[in-house]
Amino acid sequence: MYGSVLAWKTYPPPSELPPVVINDPALPLVSIVTPSFNQGRYIRETVESVLTQDYPNIEYWVIDGVSNDDTLSVLAEYESDPRLNWMSEPDAGQSDAINKGWSRCRGAIMAWLNSDDTYLPGAIRAQVNALLRNPACGVVYGDAIYVGPDSRPISRLFGRPYDPLRLVRLELPIQPTTFLRRHVCEQIGPLNNRFRYSMDTEYWVRAARVTSFCYERFWVATYRLHQHSKTVADFDGFYRDWLAIVDAFFSDPDLPVRYRDQRRSVYADVYSAMANLEAKQGMLAQSLRYLIRAVALGGPRPRMVKWPVCLLERYLPIAVTPKLTQMWAALQRRS
């Protein structure tokens, strides 16, 4: 059902919605949704990053899951800004919150920004301009910066060249840099609530069936890493989602043969990524099992170069893999 426009019927919008703010009728309205739960430490920075953009037509919804920290008091401070609307009620997780927000949105261009990430100056204008220059493109993405809990930069994240197979190989558009045309969301349906960790990956794979993606070389967003973020806290959840996404991709009876022939190498890349993450956590036995499975499926893969470095990083005060990842992405960016 989630692959169908019919799924939006489970998210009917309210009969009355607040008016949108259009300061320049020549430009499309952009709707941003922030799912929120107990991110009071970061939510102000996130909201400010949206409301201080230089783009004239913004509709912004914060969908909160009944936070019990100071999130709601922070949001209340912005009630005088007609661009920002917020609500707080129980939900079924991050995807459910985003879907609730998107169902209320009126923009021709849609995005979501997590409550611990931020947009960089000029982000919305840059991504809108990219879509306006590329009318056949339904999704645009760009570059981002990893930051820590204190908002200090850690490393740079370059967008990768687009190809549907790259998506299932986990060479992905960086989520907070990604903007979609409304008709794409209407066509492919809402985010799938079953995917708690990689709902963005599953959504990009679904979008790739109906539209093309374009890459805008612009620093669009920050992506925050902290001890409570899912990117840091629960790798097993990501593994389950990744394998389910790849299973669904190759189960599609309409999948072109040129993609179907890459099945084993795609699984090998995913297992290589899992091996690297386990190595970095010091889980040597599990890491070796994933690595052996990857080799059996696809032979040596470029991603395996990181495996011994990940092991070393577990025991030595070095941080080489972020630099390797950054260098590899930069090389691909130039290709």
N, C-alpha and C positions, 0 to 999 in steps of 0.2 A: 504493500500500500504506500510506503514512503517514497517509492519511485514514481508516484502518480500525483497529478494536480488534485485528485480527489482527496488526498490526505489533508489538504488545507481546510476541509470542512470540519475537521476536529478542532480547529482554531478560529472560530467565528469572531470577528471583531465586534466591539461594543456598538450599539446603535448610534451613539453619539461620541464623537472624538473632538478633541480641541483643535482649533484652526492651526494650519501650518503657516510659517513665516516665509514669504517670498519677497526678497529684496531686489532680485534681478530676474524678471520674467523671461529673459533670454536664455537663462541657464536652468538645467534640471534641478529638481529637489533631490537632495541626498538624505536618506534616512539611516541613522546609526542606532543600533541597539547594544546596550551594555547589560549582560546578565550579572547579577550581583548577589553575593552572600558573604557576610562577615569579612568584607575587605575594607573596613573603615580606615585602615592605615593608608590605603592607596587610592580610594575612590575619588577624593578631591582632585588629585593630580590627573586622574583619568578624565573626569568631567571637564576640568579646566582645559585639557588638551583638545577637547572637542569644541567647546564654546569659544575658545580664542582663535579658532581657525579663521583664515581670511576669506573663506568661501561664503557667499551671501545667502544661500538657501539650504538651511539645515533643519531637519526634524530629528530630535534626539529623545530616545526612550531608555530609561533605566528600569529594568525589571528585577526587583529584589525578592529573594526567597525568605522573607521575614528574618532579616539579620538582627542579632541581639547585641551588636556592638554599636559604635556611633555612626554607622552608615546612614541611617535615616535622618539623623540630625544634620549631617553634612548635606544630604540631598535637599532637605527643607530650606537650606540657605539659598538655593537657586530657584525657588519657586517663582520669583519675579521675572525670570527669563522665559519668555513664551516659547522658545525653541525646545526647552527641556520639559519632559513629562516623566513622572515616575510613579510606580505602584509597588506595593509590597504585599505578597500573599504566598502561601505555600506553592511549591512547584515540584515537578518530577526530575529536577536536575537542570544542568546548564542548557542542554538542547531545548528542553521544554520552555525555559525562560526566553531564549532567543526566538523561538517560534511564536510565543505570545507577543513579543515585541514586534516582530516582523508582520504579524497579522494586523497590527494597528498602524503600520507605516503606509504612507501615501507616496513616497518618493519613487522616481524612475530608476534610481540607483540605490542599492542596499549594501549594508555592511554590518558586522558586529565587532565590537571592541571590548575585550574582557576587562574586568574591573581592576586588574593590576597592570594593564598595558596602557600605552599612551600613543596619541598621534603626534608626530613631529610637525613643526610649522610648515604650512603649505601643502600638507598631505592630501586633504580632500580635493583641493583645486587641481593638484597634479594628476590624481587618479581620474577625476572627471574629464580633464583635458585629454588624457590618454584614450578614454572611451569615445570621446567625441571625434578624435582623429581616426579611430578604428571602428567604424560602424558595424563591421562583421564580428567584432570581438564582444563576447558576452561577459567576460571576467578579466579584470586587470589586477596585477600584483606587482610588488616592488621589493625594495631592500629594507632591512630593519637592523636594529642594534639590540643585542642582549644587554640588559642592565641588571644590577643586583638590587637587594632590598632598599639600599640607599639611593637608588636611581643613578649610580655611577656606571658608565659603560664598561662592559666586560669584553665583548668582541662584536665584530660586524657580521651580519647575515646577508649574503647576496642572494637575490632571486636566481633560480636556475632556469635554463632554457626549457620551454614547454614542450611536452609530448605526453599523450595519455599514459604510455608505459612508464614514464618517469614518475607519474603520480603513484602508481602501485609499487614502484621501486623506492618510494619514500623520499624522492627528490621533489619536494612539495613547494607550492606557493606558501609564503610565510603568512599565517592566518591574519594577523592584524593589519597587514598591508593589502588585503584582498577586498575588492569591491565588485559587486555583481549587478547586472541589469535586472530590473524587476521581473521582466518576462522570463528570465532564466529561472528565478525562484518559483514563479507561478507554474512553470512547466514541469519542474522536477520535484516539486513538493517541499515540505518542511524538512528540517534536520531530523535525523532518525534518533529517537530517544534511547534506542538500545545501545548506541555508541557513546559511552561516557567519556572516553579518552581521546579518540580520534574521529570525532564527529565531523571535523573539518575535512580530514582526508576522505572520508566516505562521501561527503558532499561534493568535493572537487571531482572525485571519480564519476559521480552521477552527473555533474554538470558537463563533464567532458563528452558525454554521449550526445549532447544537444547543441554545444557551442564551442568556440575556440577561446583560448586564453591569450592575453598579451602581457608582456613584461615591460614595466616602466622603470627605467633606471633612476630612481629617486628614493631618498631616505624617507620612508613613509611613517614608520612606527618604532616604538620600543617594545621589546618583548621581555617581561620581567621574570627572572629566576629567583625563587626563594624557597625555603624549606617546606612551605605548604602548597606550592604550585604542583599541579598534576605532572608537569614535565619532569619534576625532580622526584616526586614522592612515590610513584607506583608504576614501575616498568611492566609488571605482569599484565596490568590492565591494557597498556598499549599493545603488548604482544598479541593478546586475544583479539583486539580490534583489528590490528594489521592483518593477521591471518584471515579473519572473517572477510575483510574487504577484498583481499586477493582472491579468496575462494569465490566470492560473488562475482568478481570481475571476470574470472575465467569460466564461470558457469553460465555466462550470458550466451545463449544460442546464436545471437546475431554478432558475436565478436568476430572481427575480421581475422582471417587466417594468419596474416602477418603478425598480429598480436598473440594469437593462440600459440604460435610456434615459439614464443619467448617465455612460455609458462615456467619451465624449470629454472631459467636464469633469474626470473623475477623472484621466485620463492628463495633462490639462493641468496639474492641480495637482501631480502627481508631477514632471513636467518643470520646472515652476516652482521646486520645491524643489531640483532638480538645478542649475538655472541660478543660484540664489542661492548654493549651496555653491561652485560653480565661480567665481563672481564674488568670493567671499570669499577664494579661493585665488589670485586674480589671473589666472585662466585665461579671459581675456576672450573669445577666439574661441569656445571650447567653450561658455562661458556664453551667448553670444549665440545659438548654434545651438539650445541647449535652450530658451531664451526664445522664439525664433521658432517653434519647434515647439509650445510651449505655447499661444501666441497663436493659431496656426493651428487647433489642436484645440478650444480653449475660449474664445477671446477674452480680454479682460482678466480676471485673477483677483486676489483680494485678496492672495494670497501674493506677487504681483509688486511690491507696494509696497516690499518689503524689498530688491529688486534693486539700485537705485542706492545704497542705504545700505551694502549688502554691498561694493560696489565702493569706496566711500569708506573703509570700515574696513580695506581692504587697504593703503591708503597713508597713512591718518591715524590718530593714536593715540586713536581713539574706540571705544566699545563700545555702539552703539545697538541693534543687532539683538536682543541678549538682552532688552533692555528692551521693544522692540516685541513680541517673542514673548510675554513675560510679561504685558504689558498686554492683548494680544489674548486670551490664554488666560483672564485674569482676567475680561474682559468676557463671554466665552462661559460661564464658570463661573457668572456671576450670572444668565444667561438661563434 
